[in-house]
Amino acid sequence: MSFLLATVGAFGEDGWQQYWEDLEANGAKVVEGWSDAYYVDFSGSEGAGPRPIVLSYASSPAAEVPENGEPRTGALLDTCFRQVEYAGVLAGAENEEGARAFVDFLLSPEVQADIPGQMYMYPVDDTAPLPDAWAEHAPLAEHPFDVDPATISANREDWIATWSEIVTG
């Protein structure tokens, strides 16, 4: 979804379809999951596949740094869409107190410090320490593509249907 939204942000609501049609015509491959794409089809990192580009987190290069070396991958930071993952308490939750305690746990310094190593994402707490490799190899995109949340909400289902038709037939 983030890749789709990046193309909507880059090419507009009337232009993103052509980008995906061009990708499809050039042999782009969409697989079931990240592991297959990264470790089977991708030729970089530890992959032995034929494809030189894979969709992953911009933090992937920091996870690919061998001892005393450079990462085996790189991020195209000018092509990013900022993905934010949320946790919250649903209205009418059966165990609201437990849910709030769990959100508090997620926001604790210990969990926030562990998010980069476990989830390959930046923590919400910008004071949480980051792994050393992140400073050099996992910078945040300075100017990610943006699509208004109301526009996403109004068009998401149609965009997904159109994308599916273009990419998967």
Secondary structure as GFF3:
##gff-version 3
##sequence-region A 1 169
A	DSSP	alpha_helix	2	11	.	.	.	ID=ss1
A	DSSP	alpha_helix	16	25	.	.	.	ID=ss2
A	DSSP	alpha_helix	34	36	.	.	.	ID=ss3
A	DSSP	pi_helix	37	41	.	.	.	ID=ss4
A	DSSP	alpha_helix	60	63	.	.	.	ID=ss5
A	DSSP	three_ten_helix	77	79	.	.	.	ID=ss6
A	DSSP	alpha_helix	96	106	.	.	.	ID=ss7
A	DSSP	alpha_helix	109	119	.	.	.	ID=ss8
A	DSSP	alpha_helix	132	137	.	.	.	ID=ss9
A	DSSP	alpha_helix	149	168	.	.	.	ID=ss10
###
